[in-house]
Amino acid sequence: MRAHQIMTKDVVSVAPRTSIEDAAGIMLRNRISGLPVVDGAGQLVGIVSESDFLRRSEIGTGRTRSAWLQFFLGPSTAAGDFVRERGRKVEDVMTRAPVTVTEETTLEDLVGLMEKKGIKRLPVMNGKTLVGIVTRANLLQAVASFARDIPDPSTEDDHIRDRIIRTVTATDWSPIGFDATVRDGVVHLHGLITTDGARKAAIVAAENSAGVKEVHDNLCFIDIYTGSYVEQPRTI
């Protein structure tokens, strides 16, 4: 699955000059924890989230540092803290140049970015245009939908998988780390190959196994000289 299949398309956004109070109200009314920030030309310039409101002077949670630490960090850090804690506009507290993805970004890459960057939402772009947003809630919904729509493997599915794995791993061209998943007769092949011939042979072996309805190729080609690999575009 890819970003465009799970993203929220009707994105609620704010302008850089939107007040802090209005932005907080929009989040509460829409029950969301973050907002893309879009300028007058329709360009994404930042993102503001609930974490940006944690250190605020209004509620007495402004950051306090010891004198020696303040000296070590310097006046620039102190000035930045002052703006974030007392600024009245979204542009004062927002994260600038946020991490974005495209409509074709895979779920695996979405999760990887969220984990690596420690973020909860990713704006989805088509060129320079904001077309959606993916949040952790969207990913949770995708998991729930996947679990609901795809049945557990049947006994016959298990037999199909065993037959395919036995057939392929007994050959001289068997993909590295070869595996197959089967749901309702639909087979997905996984592993690393070093020749296109091995790819075709694995597909044929699966297609010739009794009970198979479809075969999806998720094998990755690896260059034995450079170690680089190319993932076969996944079918969904």
Secondary structure, 3 states (H helix, E strand, C coil): CEHHHHCECCCCCECCCCEHHHHHHHHHHHCCCEEEEECCCCCEEEEEEHHHHCCCHHHCCCCCCCHHHHHHHCHHHHHHHHHHHHCCEHHHHCEECCCCEECCCEHHHHHHHHHHHCCCEEEEEECCEEEEEEEHHHHHHHHHHHHHHCCCCCHHHHHHHHHHHHHHHCCCCCCEEEEEEEECCEEEEEEEECCHHHHHHHHHHHHCCCCCCEEEECCEEECCCCCCEEECCCCC
